């Protein structure tokens, strides 16, 4: 019998745009909803490289990463199975366009996010708003 599999590594990018909004993508495949640009880390790839790749593949934007925001590891965060999500804050300019597994990519102000948000991205964005307003990072048990 093989040992149980651990969580799969994922990345997400909170992409800040010059107008103050952030980029979200509407998922083409289940689970449905709007999400931060991101996806699975591939073999031989660092988390930062995966984050830049996923941002470019899903939105067409060549952004740069500003900082590591937080790691989210609740086993129930993804209905497809356990993941360990590394979330970055990045910045980009231009006009996002949905591609790859994103049906659509748009910029939204933080106070007018679309619904539903996929995965635990509502929690991530609530943590991000609090961080931007008060400078407090989320607790480690996220």
C-alpha positions in Angstrom: 0.0 0.0 0.0 1.4 3.4 -0.9 1.5 6.2 1.6 -1.3 8.8 1.5 -0.7 11.7 -0.9 0.0 15.1 0.6 -1.5 18.3 -0.7 -0.7 19.5 -4.2 1.2 22.8 -4.4 -0.7 25.7 -6.0 0.0 29.4 -6.5 -2.3 32.4 -6.8 -1.5 36.1 -7.6 -3.4 39.1 -6.2 -2.5 41.3 -9.2 -2.8 45.0 -8.5 -3.5 47.2 -11.5 -2.6 50.9 -11.9 -6.3 51.9 -11.4 -6.4 50.3 -8.0 -8.3 47.2 -9.0 -7.2 43.6 -9.0 -7.4 41.0 -11.7 -9.8 38.0 -11.5 -10.5 35.3 -14.0 -13.8 33.5 -14.6 -13.0 29.8 -14.6 -13.6 27.8 -17.7 -13.7 24.4 -15.9 -15.2 23.2 -12.6 -15.3 24.4 -9.9 -17.1 27.4 -11.4 -16.7 31.0 -10.3 -14.3 33.9 -10.3 -10.8 33.3 -9.0 -7.4 34.8 -8.6 -5.1 33.9 -11.5 -3.2 30.8 -10.5 -2.8 27.1 -10.7 -0.7 24.1 -9.9 3.1 24.3 -9.6 4.7 22.0 -12.2 7.6 19.7 -11.5 11.0 21.5 -11.6 9.3 24.9 -11.2 9.6 27.3 -8.2 6.4 28.8 -6.7 7.4 32.3 -8.0 8.0 31.0 -11.5 4.7 29.1 -11.5 2.9 32.3 -10.3 4.3 34.4 -13.1 3.6 31.6 -15.7 0.0 31.2 -14.5 -0.6 35.0 -14.5 0.7 35.2 -18.1 -1.2 32.1 -19.3 -4.6 33.0 -17.9 -4.6 36.8 -18.4 -1.9 37.6 -21.0 -0.3 40.0 -18.5 3.4 40.0 -17.7 3.4 41.1 -14.1 6.0 41.2 -11.5 5.7 39.8 -8.0 6.0 42.3 -5.2 5.9 40.0 -2.2 4.8 36.6 -0.8 1.5 37.3 0.9 0.5 34.1 2.7 0.3 30.3 2.5 -3.2 28.8 2.7 -3.4 25.1 3.7 -6.9 24.3 4.9 -7.5 20.8 3.4 -11.0 21.8 2.3 -9.9 24.9 0.4 -10.3 23.1 -3.0 -13.2 20.7 -3.7 -10.9 18.7 -6.1 -8.6 17.7 -3.2 -6.1 19.0 -0.7 -3.8 21.8 -1.8 -1.2 24.0 -0.3 -1.6 27.5 -1.8 1.2 30.0 -2.0 -0.3 33.5 -2.6 1.7 36.3 -4.0 1.0 40.0 -4.4 2.0 41.3 -7.8 1.6 44.2 -10.1 0.8 44.5 -13.8 -0.3 47.0 -16.4 -2.3 46.5 -19.6 -5.6 44.9 -20.3 -6.2 41.3 -19.1 -7.7 38.8 -21.5 -8.9 35.4 -20.5 -6.9 32.5 -22.0 -5.8 28.9 -21.2 -8.3 27.7 -18.6 -9.7 31.2 -17.9 -12.9 32.0 -19.9 -12.6 35.7 -19.0 -10.2 38.0 -17.2 -11.3 41.4 -15.8 -10.2 44.1 -13.4 -12.4 44.6 -10.4 -12.3 47.2 -7.6 -11.9 45.5 -4.2 -15.3 46.9 -3.1 -17.2 45.5 -6.1 -16.0 41.9 -6.5 -18.0 39.5 -8.7 -19.8 36.4 -7.3 -19.3 33.6 -6.8 -15.6 33.5 -5.9 -14.1 30.0 -6.3 -12.1 28.0 -3.7 -11.2 30.1 -0.7 -10.6 33.2 -2.7 -13.2 35.3 -0.8 -11.2 34.6 2.4 -7.9 35.4 0.7 -9.2 38.7 -0.6 -10.7 39.6 2.8 -7.3 38.9 4.3 -5.7 41.1 1.6 -8.1 44.0 2.2 -7.3 43.8 5.9 -3.6 43.7 5.2 -3.8 46.8 2.9 -5.9 48.7 5.4 -4.1 47.8 8.7 -0.9 46.1 7.7 -1.8 42.8 9.5 -1.1 39.5 7.8 -3.5 36.6 8.2 -2.9 34.2 11.1 -0.8 31.1 10.3 -3.8 28.7 10.6 -5.4 29.8 7.3 
